[in-house]
Amino acid sequence: MNFFKKRIPIIYTLLLAIICSGLSFILFKKLTTSSAIATEQYPPSANGSNCDLSISRLKGYMYIQPLIAVSKECEAQDLVALKNDITNLIENEKKAGVIINASVFIKEFSNAHWTSVNSEETYLPGSLFKLPVMFTILRMGENDPSFLNKKILYNPQGVVNIKQTYESKTIRPGQSYTVKELLTYMIAYSDNNATQLLNRIMNPDMLIKVFADLGLTPPKPNMADYMAYTISAHDYSIFMNALYNAAYLNINNSEFATSLLAQCNFKDGLVKGLPADVKIAHKFGEAGNAQFNELHETGIVYINNNTYLITVMTKGNDVKKLAETISEISRITYARMKQNA
């Protein structure tokens, strides 16, 4: 009798070890998916919400899985009124012939709540493509600390003159610029000449890796495909989300990149819909073809403790009217977010 009493705890211990090993294996398989980003999904919260929490992590490392983004699987109920207001505005603008279509993605960083309008529509990013180029250049700088201080002579031979409605400062032929200075011209002033210089020294394989690492379909590695690449407002927002969270670039480069976006001098879109004292880090992009024009803008708006991300993509015939639509969507969003804050 004493013999069996002594053996029972050992049996339970062995059973517990087997169960724990099995659970560990299942958990390991769940977190190591075949995509570049592993996504963990958590059960509904205790308050009765039916919306799972999704956490995306970067794969490719032996001992760690860096956090890329945290979001809810479904749209936030407290943003339904905002979504309806934006949807009504877009539909009225379409009926009036002001726009052909528009898409919007909005996310609050404080609680991971988000909403979107026309999320399936894709657009030519135009100068918004300069953001992943910046990601690539800064990643190259993380591998080689001297790279960002390298000087590049601007020889306009071979540079394509790309016209845009909103022009600003540009680099000058015959002058040399550091890679860091070229990044400033490309992001703050949307200078196409600086962008083309950076494209010459950019590693195209690393650009593709940036897209793949963030879970996005990458473009093919040539300029023609860069120009024809399309993306939705929701997917493009992943770049801004990763930047704000310092989830892909290191902290110093994330801060530097966002400071360049804060210097963007485009004032006719998101900025026009905000009070003058509100800070915003943003980037706009023009694109289009013979049938229509496109104007887009993405930004991180800093409002008290409710910083939010907004991306607006539009199609229409008149770029100036598209800017007015972006401005009105910005105004509506800010009013709602200020109320929430």
Contacts in CASP RR format, 6 or more apart in sequence:
PFRMAT RR
TARGET T0000
AUTHOR 0000-0000-0000
METHOD contacts of the structure
MODEL  1
MNFFKKRIPIIYTLLLAIICSGLSFILFKKLTTSSAIATEQYPPSANGSN
CDLSISRLKGYMYIQPLIAVSKECEAQDLVALKNDITNLIENEKKAGVII
NASVFIKEFSNAHWTSVNSEETYLPGSLFKLPVMFTILRMGENDPSFLNK
KILYNPQGVVNIKQTYESKTIRPGQSYTVKELLTYMIAYSDNNATQLLNR
IMNPDMLIKVFADLGLTPPKPNMADYMAYTISAHDYSIFMNALYNAAYLN
INNSEFATSLLAQCNFKDGLVKGLPADVKIAHKFGEAGNAQFNELHETGI
VYINNNTYLITVMTKGNDVKKLAETISEISRITYARMKQNA
30 40 0 8 1.000
31 38 0 8 1.000
31 40 0 8 1.000
31 57 0 8 1.000
31 65 0 8 1.000
32 38 0 8 1.000
32 59 0 8 1.000
33 39 0 8 1.000
33 59 0 8 1.000
35 59 0 8 1.000
35 215 0 8 1.000
36 58 0 8 1.000
36 59 0 8 1.000
36 60 0 8 1.000
36 212 0 8 1.000
36 213 0 8 1.000
36 214 0 8 1.000
36 215 0 8 1.000
37 56 0 8 1.000
37 57 0 8 1.000
37 58 0 8 1.000
37 59 0 8 1.000
37 68 0 8 1.000
37 213 0 8 1.000
37 214 0 8 1.000
37 215 0 8 1.000
38 56 0 8 1.000
38 57 0 8 1.000
38 59 0 8 1.000
38 65 0 8 1.000
39 54 0 8 1.000
39 55 0 8 1.000
39 56 0 8 1.000
39 57 0 8 1.000
40 54 0 8 1.000
40 55 0 8 1.000
40 57 0 8 1.000
41 52 0 8 1.000
41 53 0 8 1.000
41 54 0 8 1.000
41 55 0 8 1.000
41 73 0 8 1.000
42 52 0 8 1.000
42 53 0 8 1.000
42 54 0 8 1.000
42 55 0 8 1.000
43 52 0 8 1.000
44 50 0 8 1.000
44 51 0 8 1.000
44 52 0 8 1.000
45 51 0 8 1.000
45 53 0 8 1.000
50 74 0 8 1.000
51 72 0 8 1.000
51 73 0 8 1.000
51 74 0 8 1.000
52 72 0 8 1.000
52 73 0 8 1.000
52 74 0 8 1.000
53 70 0 8 1.000
53 71 0 8 1.000
53 72 0 8 1.000
53 73 0 8 1.000
53 112 0 8 1.000
54 70 0 8 1.000
54 71 0 8 1.000
54 72 0 8 1.000
54 73 0 8 1.000
55 67 0 8 1.000
55 69 0 8 1.000
55 70 0 8 1.000
56 67 0 8 1.000
56 68 0 8 1.000
56 69 0 8 1.000
56 70 0 8 1.000
56 71 0 8 1.000
56 215 0 8 1.000
57 65 0 8 1.000
57 66 0 8 1.000
57 67 0 8 1.000
57 68 0 8 1.000
58 65 0 8 1.000
58 66 0 8 1.000
58 67 0 8 1.000
58 68 0 8 1.000
58 213 0 8 1.000
58 247 0 8 1.000
58 248 0 8 1.000
59 65 0 8 1.000
66 247 0 8 1.000
67 245 0 8 1.000
67 247 0 8 1.000
68 214 0 8 1.000
68 242 0 8 1.000
68 245 0 8 1.000
68 247 0 8 1.000
68 248 0 8 1.000
69 238 0 8 1.000
69 241 0 8 1.000
69 242 0 8 1.000
69 245 0 8 1.000
69 247 0 8 1.000
70 112 0 8 1.000
71 107 0 8 1.000
71 112 0 8 1.000
71 114 0 8 1.000
72 112 0 8 1.000
72 113 0 8 1.000
72 114 0 8 1.000
75 83 0 8 1.000
75 114 0 8 1.000
75 115 0 8 1.000
75 116 0 8 1.000
76 108 0 8 1.000
76 111 0 8 1.000
76 113 0 8 1.000
76 114 0 8 1.000
76 115 0 8 1.000
78 113 0 8 1.000
78 340 0 8 1.000
79 106 0 8 1.000
79 108 0 8 1.000
79 113 0 8 1.000
79 114 0 8 1.000
79 115 0 8 1.000
79 336 0 8 1.000
80 115 0 8 1.000
81 336 0 8 1.000
82 106 0 8 1.000
82 115 0 8 1.000
82 332 0 8 1.000
82 333 0 8 1.000
82 336 0 8 1.000
83 115 0 8 1.000
83 116 0 8 1.000
83 117 0 8 1.000
85 332 0 8 1.000
85 336 0 8 1.000
86 104 0 8 1.000
86 117 0 8 1.000
86 329 0 8 1.000
86 332 0 8 1.000
86 333 0 8 1.000
87 117 0 8 1.000
89 325 0 8 1.000
89 328 0 8 1.000
89 329 0 8 1.000
89 332 0 8 1.000
90 99 0 8 1.000
90 101 0 8 1.000
90 102 0 8 1.000
90 104 0 8 1.000
90 117 0 8 1.000
90 118 0 8 1.000
90 325 0 8 1.000
90 329 0 8 1.000
93 99 0 8 1.000
93 102 0 8 1.000
93 325 0 8 1.000
94 100 0 8 1.000
94 101 0 8 1.000
98 316 0 8 1.000
98 318 0 8 1.000
98 321 0 8 1.000
98 324 0 8 1.000
98 325 0 8 1.000
99 314 0 8 1.000
99 315 0 8 1.000
99 316 0 8 1.000
99 321 0 8 1.000
99 322 0 8 1.000
99 325 0 8 1.000
100 292 0 8 1.000
100 315 0 8 1.000
100 316 0 8 1.000
100 317 0 8 1.000
101 118 0 8 1.000
101 121 0 8 1.000
101 314 0 8 1.000
101 315 0 8 1.000
101 316 0 8 1.000
102 117 0 8 1.000
102 118 0 8 1.000
102 312 0 8 1.000
102 313 0 8 1.000
102 314 0 8 1.000
102 315 0 8 1.000
102 325 0 8 1.000
102 329 0 8 1.000
103 116 0 8 1.000
103 117 0 8 1.000
103 118 0 8 1.000
103 119 0 8 1.000
103 121 0 8 1.000
103 123 0 8 1.000
103 232 0 8 1.000
103 233 0 8 1.000
103 234 0 8 1.000
103 312 0 8 1.000
103 313 0 8 1.000
103 314 0 8 1.000
104 116 0 8 1.000
104 117 0 8 1.000
104 118 0 8 1.000
104 233 0 8 1.000
104 310 0 8 1.000
104 311 0 8 1.000
104 312 0 8 1.000
104 313 0 8 1.000
104 329 0 8 1.000
105 114 0 8 1.000
105 115 0 8 1.000
105 116 0 8 1.000
105 119 0 8 1.000
105 232 0 8 1.000
105 233 0 8 1.000
105 234 0 8 1.000
105 236 0 8 1.000
105 237 0 8 1.000
105 309 0 8 1.000
105 310 0 8 1.000
105 311 0 8 1.000
106 114 0 8 1.000
106 115 0 8 1.000
106 116 0 8 1.000
106 308 0 8 1.000
106 309 0 8 1.000
106 310 0 8 1.000
106 311 0 8 1.000
106 333 0 8 1.000
107 113 0 8 1.000
107 114 0 8 1.000
107 237 0 8 1.000
107 241 0 8 1.000
107 308 0 8 1.000
107 309 0 8 1.000
108 114 0 8 1.000
108 306 0 8 1.000
108 307 0 8 1.000
108 308 0 8 1.000
108 337 0 8 1.000
108 340 0 8 1.000
109 244 0 8 1.000
109 307 0 8 1.000
109 308 0 8 1.000
109 309 0 8 1.000
110 305 0 8 1.000
110 306 0 8 1.000
110 307 0 8 1.000
116 233 0 8 1.000
116 234 0 8 1.000
118 233 0 8 1.000
119 232 0 8 1.000
119 233 0 8 1.000
119 234 0 8 1.000
120 232 0 8 1.000
121 232 0 8 1.000
121 233 0 8 1.000
121 313 0 8 1.000
122 230 0 8 1.000
122 231 0 8 1.000
122 232 0 8 1.000
123 230 0 8 1.000
123 231 0 8 1.000
123 232 0 8 1.000
123 233 0 8 1.000
123 287 0 8 1.000
123 294 0 8 1.000
123 296 0 8 1.000
123 313 0 8 1.000
123 315 0 8 1.000
124 227 0 8 1.000
124 228 0 8 1.000
124 229 0 8 1.000
124 230 0 8 1.000
124 287 0 8 1.000
124 288 0 8 1.000
124 289 0 8 1.000
124 294 0 8 1.000
125 229 0 8 1.000
125 230 0 8 1.000
125 231 0 8 1.000
125 236 0 8 1.000
125 285 0 8 1.000
125 287 0 8 1.000
125 296 0 8 1.000
126 227 0 8 1.000
126 285 0 8 1.000
126 286 0 8 1.000
126 287 0 8 1.000
126 294 0 8 1.000
126 296 0 8 1.000
127 164 0 8 1.000
127 190 0 8 1.000
127 192 0 8 1.000
127 195 0 8 1.000
127 283 0 8 1.000
127 284 0 8 1.000
127 285 0 8 1.000
127 286 0 8 1.000
127 287 0 8 1.000
128 236 0 8 1.000
128 283 0 8 1.000
128 284 0 8 1.000
128 285 0 8 1.000
128 296 0 8 1.000
128 298 0 8 1.000
129 226 0 8 1.000
129 229 0 8 1.000
130 186 0 8 1.000
130 187 0 8 1.000
130 190 0 8 1.000
130 195 0 8 1.000
130 283 0 8 1.000
131 187 0 8 1.000
131 239 0 8 1.000
131 240 0 8 1.000
131 283 0 8 1.000
131 298 0 8 1.000
132 207 0 8 1.000
132 210 0 8 1.000
132 211 0 8 1.000
132 239 0 8 1.000
133 186 0 8 1.000
133 195 0 8 1.000
133 198 0 8 1.000
133 199 0 8 1.000
133 202 0 8 1.000
133 207 0 8 1.000
134 183 0 8 1.000
134 186 0 8 1.000
134 187 0 8 1.000
134 257 0 8 1.000
134 260 0 8 1.000
135 210 0 8 1.000
135 239 0 8 1.000
135 248 0 8 1.000
135 249 0 8 1.000
135 257 0 8 1.000
136 202 0 8 1.000
136 203 0 8 1.000
136 206 0 8 1.000
136 207 0 8 1.000
136 210 0 8 1.000
137 148 0 8 1.000
137 179 0 8 1.000
137 183 0 8 1.000
137 198 0 8 1.000
137 201 0 8 1.000
137 202 0 8 1.000
138 148 0 8 1.000
138 183 0 8 1.000
138 249 0 8 1.000
138 253 0 8 1.000
138 256 0 8 1.000
138 257 0 8 1.000
139 206 0 8 1.000
139 210 0 8 1.000
139 249 0 8 1.000
140 147 0 8 1.000
140 202 0 8 1.000
140 203 0 8 1.000
140 206 0 8 1.000
141 147 0 8 1.000
141 148 0 8 1.000
141 253 0 8 1.000
142 249 0 8 1.000
142 250 0 8 1.000
142 253 0 8 1.000
147 179 0 8 1.000
148 178 0 8 1.000
148 179 0 8 1.000
148 180 0 8 1.000
148 183 0 8 1.000
149 178 0 8 1.000
149 179 0 8 1.000
149 180 0 8 1.000
150 178 0 8 1.000
150 179 0 8 1.000
150 201 0 8 1.000
151 176 0 8 1.000
151 177 0 8 1.000
151 178 0 8 1.000
152 176 0 8 1.000
152 177 0 8 1.000
152 178 0 8 1.000
152 179 0 8 1.000
152 182 0 8 1.000
152 197 0 8 1.000
152 200 0 8 1.000
152 201 0 8 1.000
153 174 0 8 1.000
153 175 0 8 1.000
153 176 0 8 1.000
154 171 0 8 1.000
154 172 0 8 1.000
154 173 0 8 1.000
154 174 0 8 1.000
154 175 0 8 1.000
154 176 0 8 1.000
154 177 0 8 1.000
154 193 0 8 1.000
154 197 0 8 1.000
155 173 0 8 1.000
155 174 0 8 1.000
156 173 0 8 1.000
156 193 0 8 1.000
159 193 0 8 1.000
159 196 0 8 1.000
159 197 0 8 1.000
160 196 0 8 1.000
162 192 0 8 1.000
164 190 0 8 1.000
164 192 0 8 1.000
164 286 0 8 1.000
165 286 0 8 1.000
165 319 0 8 1.000
165 320 0 8 1.000
166 190 0 8 1.000
166 266 0 8 1.000
166 268 0 8 1.000
166 284 0 8 1.000
166 286 0 8 1.000
168 189 0 8 1.000
168 190 0 8 1.000
168 191 0 8 1.000
168 265 0 8 1.000
169 185 0 8 1.000
169 188 0 8 1.000
169 189 0 8 1.000
169 191 0 8 1.000
170 185 0 8 1.000
170 189 0 8 1.000
170 191 0 8 1.000
170 192 0 8 1.000
170 193 0 8 1.000
170 194 0 8 1.000
171 177 0 8 1.000
171 182 0 8 1.000
171 185 0 8 1.000
171 191 0 8 1.000
171 193 0 8 1.000
171 194 0 8 1.000
171 197 0 8 1.000
177 185 0 8 1.000
177 194 0 8 1.000
177 197 0 8 1.000
179 198 0 8 1.000
179 201 0 8 1.000
182 194 0 8 1.000
182 197 0 8 1.000
182 198 0 8 1.000
183 194 0 8 1.000
183 198 0 8 1.000
183 260 0 8 1.000
184 260 0 8 1.000
184 263 0 8 1.000
185 191 0 8 1.000
185 193 0 8 1.000
185 194 0 8 1.000
186 194 0 8 1.000
186 195 0 8 1.000
186 198 0 8 1.000
187 257 0 8 1.000
187 260 0 8 1.000
187 261 0 8 1.000
187 263 0 8 1.000
187 264 0 8 1.000
187 283 0 8 1.000
188 260 0 8 1.000
188 261 0 8 1.000
188 263 0 8 1.000
188 264 0 8 1.000
188 265 0 8 1.000
189 265 0 8 1.000
190 264 0 8 1.000
190 266 0 8 1.000
190 283 0 8 1.000
190 284 0 8 1.000
190 285 0 8 1.000
199 223 0 8 1.000
204 221 0 8 1.000
204 222 0 8 1.000
205 221 0 8 1.000
207 218 0 8 1.000
207 219 0 8 1.000
207 221 0 8 1.000
208 218 0 8 1.000
208 219 0 8 1.000
208 221 0 8 1.000
209 218 0 8 1.000
210 218 0 8 1.000
210 248 0 8 1.000
211 217 0 8 1.000
211 218 0 8 1.000
211 219 0 8 1.000
212 218 0 8 1.000
213 248 0 8 1.000
214 238 0 8 1.000
214 239 0 8 1.000
214 242 0 8 1.000
214 248 0 8 1.000
215 238 0 8 1.000
216 231 0 8 1.000
216 235 0 8 1.000
216 238 0 8 1.000
219 225 0 8 1.000
219 226 0 8 1.000
219 229 0 8 1.000
232 313 0 8 1.000
233 296 0 8 1.000
233 311 0 8 1.000
233 312 0 8 1.000
233 313 0 8 1.000
234 311 0 8 1.000
236 296 0 8 1.000
236 298 0 8 1.000
236 311 0 8 1.000
236 313 0 8 1.000
237 298 0 8 1.000
237 309 0 8 1.000
237 311 0 8 1.000
239 298 0 8 1.000
240 298 0 8 1.000
240 299 0 8 1.000
240 300 0 8 1.000
240 309 0 8 1.000
240 311 0 8 1.000
241 247 0 8 1.000
241 309 0 8 1.000
242 248 0 8 1.000
242 249 0 8 1.000
243 249 0 8 1.000
243 254 0 8 1.000
243 257 0 8 1.000
243 258 0 8 1.000
243 261 0 8 1.000
243 300 0 8 1.000
244 254 0 8 1.000
244 258 0 8 1.000
244 300 0 8 1.000
244 307 0 8 1.000
244 309 0 8 1.000
246 254 0 8 1.000
246 255 0 8 1.000
248 254 0 8 1.000
249 257 0 8 1.000
258 281 0 8 1.000
258 300 0 8 1.000
259 281 0 8 1.000
261 281 0 8 1.000
261 282 0 8 1.000
261 283 0 8 1.000
261 299 0 8 1.000
261 300 0 8 1.000
262 279 0 8 1.000
262 280 0 8 1.000
262 281 0 8 1.000
262 282 0 8 1.000
264 281 0 8 1.000
264 282 0 8 1.000
264 283 0 8 1.000
264 284 0 8 1.000
266 282 0 8 1.000
266 284 0 8 1.000
266 297 0 8 1.000
268 320 0 8 1.000
268 323 0 8 1.000
268 324 0 8 1.000
268 326 0 8 1.000
268 327 0 8 1.000
269 284 0 8 1.000
269 297 0 8 1.000
269 323 0 8 1.000
269 324 0 8 1.000
269 326 0 8 1.000
269 327 0 8 1.000
269 330 0 8 1.000
270 280 0 8 1.000
270 282 0 8 1.000
270 297 0 8 1.000
270 299 0 8 1.000
270 301 0 8 1.000
270 310 0 8 1.000
270 312 0 8 1.000
270 326 0 8 1.000
270 327 0 8 1.000
270 330 0 8 1.000
271 280 0 8 1.000
271 282 0 8 1.000
271 330 0 8 1.000
272 323 0 8 1.000
272 327 0 8 1.000
272 330 0 8 1.000
273 327 0 8 1.000
273 328 0 8 1.000
273 330 0 8 1.000
273 331 0 8 1.000
273 334 0 8 1.000
274 280 0 8 1.000
274 301 0 8 1.000
274 330 0 8 1.000
274 331 0 8 1.000
274 334 0 8 1.000
275 334 0 8 1.000
278 301 0 8 1.000
278 302 0 8 1.000
278 303 0 8 1.000
278 334 0 8 1.000
279 301 0 8 1.000
279 302 0 8 1.000
280 299 0 8 1.000
280 300 0 8 1.000
280 301 0 8 1.000
280 302 0 8 1.000
281 299 0 8 1.000
281 300 0 8 1.000
281 302 0 8 1.000
282 297 0 8 1.000
282 298 0 8 1.000
282 299 0 8 1.000
282 300 0 8 1.000
283 297 0 8 1.000
283 298 0 8 1.000
283 299 0 8 1.000
284 295 0 8 1.000
284 296 0 8 1.000
284 297 0 8 1.000
285 294 0 8 1.000
285 295 0 8 1.000
285 296 0 8 1.000
285 297 0 8 1.000
286 293 0 8 1.000
286 294 0 8 1.000
286 295 0 8 1.000
286 319 0 8 1.000
287 293 0 8 1.000
287 294 0 8 1.000
287 296 0 8 1.000
288 294 0 8 1.000
292 315 0 8 1.000
292 316 0 8 1.000
292 317 0 8 1.000
293 315 0 8 1.000
293 316 0 8 1.000
293 317 0 8 1.000
293 318 0 8 1.000
293 319 0 8 1.000
293 322 0 8 1.000
294 313 0 8 1.000
294 314 0 8 1.000
294 315 0 8 1.000
294 316 0 8 1.000
294 322 0 8 1.000
295 314 0 8 1.000
295 319 0 8 1.000
295 322 0 8 1.000
295 323 0 8 1.000
295 326 0 8 1.000
296 311 0 8 1.000
296 312 0 8 1.000
296 313 0 8 1.000
296 314 0 8 1.000
296 326 0 8 1.000
297 311 0 8 1.000
297 312 0 8 1.000
297 326 0 8 1.000
298 309 0 8 1.000
298 310 0 8 1.000
298 311 0 8 1.000
298 312 0 8 1.000
299 309 0 8 1.000
299 310 0 8 1.000
299 311 0 8 1.000
300 307 0 8 1.000
300 308 0 8 1.000
300 309 0 8 1.000
301 307 0 8 1.000
301 308 0 8 1.000
301 309 0 8 1.000
301 310 0 8 1.000
301 333 0 8 1.000
301 334 0 8 1.000
301 337 0 8 1.000
303 334 0 8 1.000
303 337 0 8 1.000
303 338 0 8 1.000
303 341 0 8 1.000
304 338 0 8 1.000
304 341 0 8 1.000
305 341 0 8 1.000
306 337 0 8 1.000
306 338 0 8 1.000
306 340 0 8 1.000
306 341 0 8 1.000
308 333 0 8 1.000
308 337 0 8 1.000
310 329 0 8 1.000
310 330 0 8 1.000
310 333 0 8 1.000
312 325 0 8 1.000
312 326 0 8 1.000
312 329 0 8 1.000
312 330 0 8 1.000
314 322 0 8 1.000
314 325 0 8 1.000
314 326 0 8 1.000
315 322 0 8 1.000
316 322 0 8 1.000
END
